[in-house]
Amino acid sequence: MLKKLLMVLGKSNPASDETELLQFVLDLACDKVKNYCNIEIIPKELENTVVRIAADLWRTEGYGGEEKPKEVTAVKRGDVSTSFASVSTCDNVQSDYLSKYKAQLNSFRKLRW
């Protein structure tokens, strides 16, 4: 799955410390999926979803020194002024990265007794 994540993020030749960080983010995404679905191993059918979740985590959390996405907080038209805030600091951002993928994950979800 690490090779797929590298392709999705457009990293052809990452440094070794960046590879370790990518592996950490991938493991974090795997843990989130396993906990949500109550499973111990990721099925092959969920690998692409896990990679997409890991890519979202990488971009949103700003791992690897990439700039975090910004959201417009104020616009002034006279003498043009625009203010931005980091998406992670905005109140309307969901901290649950799985919410976009629940449709794919729910079919693999098991009951916990």
HUKA-V351978 format. One record per residue. N is the residue number from 1. RES is the residue in three letters. PHI is phi in whole degrees, -180 to 180 (999 if undefined). NEAR is the number of other C-alpha atoms within 12 Angstrom. D_LAST is the distance of its C-alpha to the last C-alpha in whole Angstrom. Layout:
BEGIN
n=[N,N]
res=[RES,RES]
phi=[PHI,PHI]
near=[NEAR,NEAR]
d_last=[D_LAST,D_LAST]
END
This chain:
BEGIN
n=[1,2,3,4,5,6,7,8,9,10,11,12,13,14,15,16,17,18,19,20,21,22,23,24,25,26,27,28,29,30,31,32,33,34,35,36,37,38,39,40,41,42,43,44,45,46,47,48,49,50,51,52,53,54,55,56,57,58,59,60,61,62,63,64,65,66,67,68,69,70,71,72,73,74,75,76,77,78,79,80,81,82,83,84,85,86,87,88,89,90,91,92,93,94,95,96,97,98,99,100,101,102,103,104,105,106,107,108,109,110,111,112,113]
res=[MET,LEU,LYS,LYS,LEU,LEU,MET,VAL,LEU,GLY,LYS,SER,ASN,PRO,ALA,SER,ASP,GLU,THR,GLU,LEU,LEU,GLN,PHE,VAL,LEU,ASP,LEU,ALA,CYS,ASP,LYS,VAL,LYS,ASN,TYR,CYS,ASN,ILE,GLU,ILE,ILE,PRO,LYS,GLU,LEU,GLU,ASN,THR,VAL,VAL,ARG,ILE,ALA,ALA,ASP,LEU,TRP,ARG,THR,GLU,GLY,TYR,GLY,GLY,GLU,GLU,LYS,PRO,LYS,GLU,VAL,THR,ALA,VAL,LYS,ARG,GLY,ASP,VAL,SER,THR,SER,PHE,ALA,SER,VAL,SER,THR,CYS,ASP,ASN,VAL,GLN,SER,ASP,TYR,LEU,SER,LYS,TYR,LYS,ALA,GLN,LEU,ASN,SER,PHE,ARG,LYS,LEU,ARG,TRP]
phi=[999,-64,-63,-65,-63,-61,-66,-62,-84,73,-110,-88,-143,-76,-69,-64,-69,-71,-63,-64,-67,-62,-64,-61,-65,-65,-63,-63,-65,-61,-62,-62,-68,-61,-66,-67,-87,59,-124,-102,-130,-82,-68,-56,-66,-99,-60,-66,-65,-63,-64,-65,-64,-63,-65,-63,-60,-59,-73,-71,-83,75,-64,75,78,-71,-71,-72,-62,-116,-122,-71,-109,-153,-132,-124,-86,-72,64,26,-138,-130,-113,-123,-133,-63,-58,-67,-95,-80,-70,-86,-85,-82,-84,-89,-75,-84,-59,-73,-114,-61,-61,-74,-77,-62,-72,-107,-75,-116,-75,-107,-103]
near=[28,30,20,23,34,27,18,23,26,12,18,15,13,20,13,11,13,21,22,17,25,35,28,22,33,34,27,24,35,36,22,30,38,25,21,28,27,21,22,16,19,28,20,12,15,28,26,27,32,39,36,31,38,39,37,31,36,33,26,28,25,22,25,26,12,14,16,22,21,20,19,16,17,12,13,11,9,7,7,9,12,15,14,17,19,20,22,22,19,18,12,13,18,15,17,19,27,30,18,17,26,21,14,22,30,20,17,25,21,16,12,9,4]
d_last=[30,33,36,34,34,37,38,37,38,41,42,44,45,43,43,41,40,39,37,35,34,34,31,30,29,28,25,24,24,22,19,19,18,16,14,14,13,10,13,15,18,20,21,25,25,23,26,28,26,25,29,29,27,29,32,31,30,33,35,34,33,37,36,39,42,41,42,40,40,42,42,45,45,49,52,55,58,61,62,58,56,52,49,46,43,40,37,35,37,37,35,34,32,28,27,24,25,22,23,26,24,21,22,22,19,17,18,16,13,10,6,4,0]
END
